[in-house]
Amino acid sequence: MEILQDEQLSVRPATTSDSQLLADWWNDGKVMAHAGFPDGVHTSAAEVAGKLTADSDETGRRLILMKETEAIGEMDYQIVAFGVAEIGIKICREDLREKGYGRRFLTLLIDYLIAAGNQKIQLSTMIENKRAQHVYERLGFQQVATREAVWQGPTGIWHTAVYYELTAEKWLTQKITIE
């Protein structure tokens, strides 16, 4: 995968040299609370490095979000079926949330995935994450399901998830309309 970029933002594949940074983010309860892990996920840089070695353009990758020369978050994509990718995003720097960066990073990734031949992009979020839902809907994602009690977090709380999808046709049509 090549580096994706706009004026001041870029998205690059994560490498094993990013393992400590990712482990630090994943172990930070403030960063991970939105995903149901208020105490972090308790992982090591070595465990993260092991996961990164399995990344490929064909099956999925962990990505690092850059603002100029600083890593500020992460995204990932997984190819879950022929022509279908599932994505996730996390702006890890709290002071850089709600500044429009998530929308811009997602736009770069969606453009890349559709150019690579994917016809549908899927994602999910916890029902409480209204900020993320607003961004996804603004980008054209359609809510397709809400499932209660889909998983039990480490604190014993059951979580409800909202599922979204975006077709390549809708993305391309909407982009032409916007431009």
C-alpha positions as CSV (number, residue, x, y, z in Angstrom):
1,M,0.0,0.0,0.0
2,E,1.3,3.4,-0.9
3,I,1.1,6.4,1.5
4,L,-2.2,8.2,1.2
5,Q,-2.2,11.9,1.7
6,D,-3.9,15.3,1.4
7,E,-2.6,18.7,2.3
8,Q,-1.3,18.1,5.8
9,L,-2.5,14.6,6.6
10,S,-1.2,11.2,5.5
11,V,-2.0,7.5,6.1
12,R,0.8,5.0,6.0
13,P,1.0,1.3,6.8
14,A,2.0,0.5,10.3
15,T,5.3,-1.3,10.7
16,T,6.8,-3.3,13.6
17,S,8.6,-0.1,14.5
18,D,5.2,1.3,15.4
19,S,4.5,-1.5,17.9
20,Q,5.4,0.4,21.0
21,L,3.3,3.4,20.0
22,L,0.3,1.2,19.2
23,A,0.7,-0.7,22.4
24,D,0.8,2.6,24.4
25,W,-2.4,3.8,22.7
26,W,-4.2,0.4,23.1
27,N,-3.2,0.3,26.8
28,D,-4.5,3.8,27.5
29,G,-8.0,3.7,28.9
30,K,-8.8,7.2,27.7
31,V,-8.0,6.2,24.2
32,M,-9.8,2.9,24.3
33,A,-12.9,3.8,26.4
34,H,-15.0,4.5,23.3
35,A,-14.4,0.8,22.3
36,G,-15.4,-0.6,25.6
37,F,-12.0,-0.9,27.2
38,P,-11.8,1.9,29.9
39,D,-8.7,0.3,31.3
40,G,-7.0,-0.4,28.0
41,V,-6.4,-3.8,26.4
42,H,-3.3,-4.8,28.3
43,T,-1.0,-5.8,25.4
44,S,2.7,-5.6,24.8
45,A,4.7,-4.2,21.9
46,A,5.8,-7.7,21.1
47,E,2.2,-8.9,20.8
48,V,1.4,-5.9,18.5
49,A,4.5,-6.6,16.4
50,G,3.3,-10.2,15.9
51,K,-0.1,-9.0,14.7
52,L,1.5,-6.5,12.3
53,T,3.6,-9.2,10.5
54,A,0.3,-10.7,9.2
55,D,-0.8,-7.5,7.5
56,S,-1.0,-7.5,3.7
57,D,-2.7,-5.3,1.1
58,E,-4.9,-8.3,0.1
59,T,-6.2,-9.2,3.5
60,G,-6.0,-6.0,5.6
61,R,-3.6,-3.6,7.3
62,R,-3.2,-1.5,10.4
63,L,-2.5,2.1,9.4
64,I,-0.9,5.0,11.2
65,L,-2.5,8.5,10.9
66,M,-0.1,11.3,10.5
67,K,-0.6,15.1,10.9
68,E,2.5,16.5,9.2
69,T,5.3,14.5,10.9
70,E,3.3,13.4,14.1
71,A,1.4,10.1,14.5
72,I,-2.0,11.1,15.9
73,G,-4.1,7.9,15.5
74,E,-4.7,4.7,13.7
75,M,-7.0,3.1,11.2
76,D,-7.4,-0.4,9.9
77,Y,-9.1,-2.3,7.1
78,Q,-9.9,-6.0,6.7
79,I,-11.1,-7.6,3.5
80,V,-14.0,-9.6,4.9
81,A,-15.4,-11.0,1.6
82,F,-14.8,-10.5,-2.1
83,G,-15.2,-6.8,-2.7
84,V,-16.1,-6.0,0.9
85,A,-13.8,-4.2,3.3
86,E,-14.4,-3.5,7.0
87,I,-12.8,-0.4,8.5
88,G,-12.1,1.2,11.8
89,I,-10.5,4.5,13.0
90,K,-9.3,6.0,16.2
91,I,-7.9,9.5,16.6
92,C,-5.7,8.9,19.7
93,R,-4.7,12.4,20.5
94,E,-7.7,13.8,22.4
95,D,-6.8,17.4,21.7
96,L,-7.1,16.7,17.9
97,R,-10.5,15.1,18.0
98,E,-13.5,17.0,16.6
99,K,-11.3,19.0,14.2
100,G,-12.4,17.2,11.0
101,Y,-9.4,15.0,10.7
102,G,-11.4,11.7,11.1
103,R,-13.5,12.6,8.1
104,R,-10.4,13.5,6.0
105,F,-8.6,10.3,7.0
106,L,-11.6,8.2,6.2
107,T,-12.0,9.8,2.8
108,L,-8.4,8.9,1.9
109,L,-9.0,5.3,3.0
110,I,-12.4,4.9,1.3
111,D,-10.9,6.3,-2.0
112,Y,-8.1,3.8,-1.8
113,L,-10.3,0.8,-1.0
114,I,-12.8,1.6,-3.8
115,A,-10.0,2.2,-6.3
116,A,-8.7,-1.3,-5.2
117,G,-12.0,-2.8,-6.3
118,N,-14.1,-3.0,-3.2
119,Q,-17.8,-2.4,-3.8
120,K,-18.8,-2.1,-0.2
121,I,-17.3,-0.6,2.9
122,Q,-18.6,-1.7,6.4
123,L,-18.0,-0.5,9.9
124,S,-19.5,-0.6,13.3
125,T,-19.4,1.5,16.5
126,M,-20.9,1.4,19.9
127,I,-24.3,3.0,20.2
128,E,-23.0,5.6,22.6
129,N,-20.5,6.9,20.1
130,K,-22.7,9.6,18.6
131,R,-19.7,11.6,17.4
132,A,-18.5,8.8,15.2
133,Q,-22.0,8.1,13.9
134,H,-22.3,11.7,12.8
135,V,-19.0,11.5,10.9
136,Y,-20.0,8.2,9.2
137,E,-23.4,9.4,8.2
138,R,-21.9,12.7,6.9
139,L,-19.7,10.6,4.7
140,G,-22.7,8.7,3.2
141,F,-22.7,5.5,5.3
142,Q,-26.2,4.1,5.8
143,Q,-27.1,2.4,9.1
144,V,-28.1,-1.2,8.3
145,A,-28.5,-2.7,11.8
146,T,-28.4,-2.2,15.5
147,R,-27.6,-5.3,17.6
148,E,-28.0,-5.3,21.4
149,A,-25.6,-7.1,23.7
150,V,-23.2,-8.1,20.9
151,W,-20.3,-8.4,23.3
152,Q,-19.4,-8.2,26.9
153,G,-16.5,-5.9,27.8
154,P,-13.9,-6.6,30.4
155,T,-15.9,-4.6,33.0
156,G,-18.9,-7.0,32.5
157,I,-21.0,-4.4,30.6
158,W,-22.8,-5.7,27.6
159,H,-22.5,-3.4,24.5
160,T,-24.9,-2.5,21.7
161,A,-23.4,-1.9,18.3
162,V,-24.6,0.1,15.3
163,Y,-23.6,-1.3,11.9
164,Y,-23.1,0.9,8.7
165,E,-22.2,0.3,5.1
166,L,-21.3,2.4,2.1
167,T,-21.4,1.2,-1.5
168,A,-18.8,2.3,-4.0
169,E,-21.6,3.5,-6.3
170,K,-23.0,5.8,-3.6
171,W,-19.5,7.1,-2.7
172,L,-18.6,7.9,-6.3
173,T,-22.0,9.5,-7.0
174,Q,-21.9,11.6,-3.9
175,K,-18.3,12.7,-4.4
176,I,-19.1,13.9,-8.0
177,T,-22.1,15.8,-6.6
178,I,-20.0,17.4,-3.8
179,E,-17.1,18.3,-6.2
